């Protein structure tokens, strides 16, 4: 592993583009900032990393995959807080009209510019008068909060309604809570995962794959009963981990110790940090370039109880690639309040509790005819009133203004045995940026060396995510070597989870190099001998070792 | 297989919702027409059908997966023709303002209302004055073409630009052509596939999963040299297939014969019809309910040379689920013309051709200093001029207006050996609607029967796409049976491509029924005996057969 630097970054980016791994989207049409393609090599890489992530969490045994639309009605994202809160501060250059993020303009002046308030940003820009990155002028308009969601309209004409492209997949898990709860036979804890596109209309996208306008997300929402102490097996992670706690100090300790010490404030957060680490290492992240950083209280959403980022070091410095947050009951409560639907789980008491009821109920004989289809709702409302309520009482129920008269109600005093109660589950959420992880595993796998005095670069990708499993090379395209090689190639492609590339042009050395460059773990060479004895040369990418094996014994 | 009818459709839809297979999205927020969730059971079903499709095409050996953004700049979809052509005729009710598709209003009056022109629709609506489906009035506004793409704005402020959500994944394959061509070492034929979301802002979505605003697509763009006759092995499909040719007649014959007879007009179209059929049957489509229908010339895009739909019969009648079109050179040419970039392949002649060149070239000594960095482009332009051109000549090259004077050019006459030529490949495109296919495989798998005198329904899903592979059931949750069952369950979940569900409540019979209802192929029951001899009961969904096997010999 060499040091990260700008020249190496340029060579890596060039290779990824040339070989069809990752490349700017719509480039023949002039491109579009913040949008990338996974090309003919990268497409399968993306798919495999994504599927490895799904398999990883499903192996826990109480996690299911769901898939929700990306187009989301206004009301859903209003309830979640995104309509009000999901924004950056923007200012426009009075000279050229180009929009810039206010914090980007002063990031050389302030170490944490993205945490500053609107007033603080205004003051700094006024004092330092930074140049416009587009035209060089220094004349800025008012700073305004710009919502970062992509807008669209669902439907046409007068019946059309406002919607957004989802900024995260998480809301789908919250709005589907009832269905997931039913699937798990109403037993906590359980989780739901979703992978797919998320969208963020960045004001000025930068840093290649790090800050995209459309990105591949993967999120788990794990629902727990806050009154039951979780039991997790931390013996899986014996090696100490680098942790930057919110007091700023870097400590190296096991996850178990960090949970016991209270550095990590909830055991399930710590447990998922371990599972996150396992996933990242399995897809090729170098453990020396991984750390966990705790959010400071000012940085964390107001409802979050603890939050840790998995940060990965690469060509762009330390970058947040995963966030693992304890979100309390915030999300389900927000959707409950917005919709009036119950998003709760039932907790059975160890022993039934005796509850004194002193209050009101409806008199069915009078209330039934008076309120008809709403009588049930009125009864629910009246039974929830305190004992000192007085009647008549006006109330809007389901959009209808009702008068509840003394004759409709009765006073009740009684005791009841209560077996349990409804409560809002808490949520622990590991949220992954798949593109950032793919970028970093490429960055960590990319190795520059020399071979026979020439520059030589390869990707040391783990087999589980290598976009091409094997390359099949006929020594020459004649005498039947090409036909045999093609037969082997097609046979390999038809096997489950195996993808082969047939490469016939150039010297064998050049073709090995081409395979190494995109991280193909194995090469198979078909030569004259193959035609007579049914054997081929099998070459390993990492060791360079070549062995002669029968075609029937290929290890795929 | 029973007959499709409305009552059965209601029971199936209810089961799919109750069990978390497919359900209306955002329902707690009042829902949104044309948007569906794949729930805790359906999520993995969607994933498996999608991945089976990818594996199916990759097994051909010359097909790669790519992944492009869904947000697409205006210029790309202007070039493809979608900005101009992708629309439905809409009219608004003058009473309530609700928008309706004009062809939907007259579909009871005309058998092919969706093929009618604007004038024809206007005339029919004026004559028959249909009622508004929303308010019942009969007073319609002007008919207007409504573009069906979802609009959005990429970026903020003055630097923002118009974009759309992609109506299909295909354009990504065309704009990436150069990268795919390079990947295949510049050798045709080859293909690129993409799966992911497509969007269509339907005016009035109907028919559940059939007409969605956001859907799962899967498309292959296969690039061929039109001058090379393709060779395909049709012996794979010995059984005759139901074909409705564009002369209206239904014929039953093998694909090979249909290609030989010219009923199917291009061999590659016929070959992909076979591959399409294989895929559909592998995921559970009933072959008796599958047919291929050829587009009539009026129905087909003007550039298409032949187009066949795979239609599947289910609760909504015969529905188009796959389109297999020969698109000629239309798409690549359209992007070439819009961008000025070359999207071509090189064809080497069998023997070099001698070509007479009579025309112009630049005089480097004069043109070099005059045009500097543009001199190369000017030379290219001048060499492309016909021999009867005259100078001076004005030309805009790369945005600069240039005067090409007589002194800048020289007359040339010479012969040259030409080894080959650039040409625009033709494209054959199989395009799949994954949601429609999932709907139909559920519809075909859903079987209603009786068991012990009670209604009993199950899904006879193929194992390869069953969303749950196995259910593990402790006979009772005590004496360690629950712990052993959980251990088996977690162990199965950690195996690649295996997903298990743990179900502990209710009688064993009820739990078998619950597993059958969502098509789980296998159930494992842990009982008292299991604790002593390490065996379990393995039950097969379709045969109902129960066998006693050792835990170490489970067939997963």
Interface residues (C-beta under 8 A of the other chain):
Chain A: X18 X19 X20 X23 X25 X26 X27 X28 X29 X30 X32 X33 X35 X36 X37 X38 X39 X40 X41 X42 X43 X44 X46 X47 X51 X54 X55 X58 X59 X60 X61 X62 X64 X65 X66 X67 X68 X69 X70 X71 X72 X73 X75 X76 X79 X90 X92 X97 X98 X99 X146 X150 X151 X152 X153 X154 X155 X156 X157 X158 X159 X160 X163 X165 X172 X175 X176 X178 X179 X180 X182 X183 X184 X185 X192 X194 X196 X197 X199 X201 X202 X203 X213 X214 X335 X338 X339 X341 X343 X486 X489 X490 X493 X494 X496 X497 X499 X500 X502 X503 X504 X505
Chain B: X18 X19 X20 X23 X25 X26 X27 X28 X29 X30 X32 X33 X35 X36 X37 X38 X39 X40 X41 X42 X43 X44 X46 X47 X51 X54 X55 X58 X59 X60 X61 X62 X64 X65 X66 X67 X68 X69 X70 X71 X72 X73 X75 X76 X79 X90 X92 X97 X98 X99 X146 X150 X151 X152 X153 X154 X155 X156 X157 X158 X159 X160 X163 X165 X172 X175 X176 X178 X179 X180 X182 X183 X184 X185 X192 X194 X196 X197 X199 X201 X202 X203 X213 X214 X335 X338 X339 X341 X343 X486 X489 X490 X493 X494 X496 X497 X499 X500 X502 X503 X504 X505
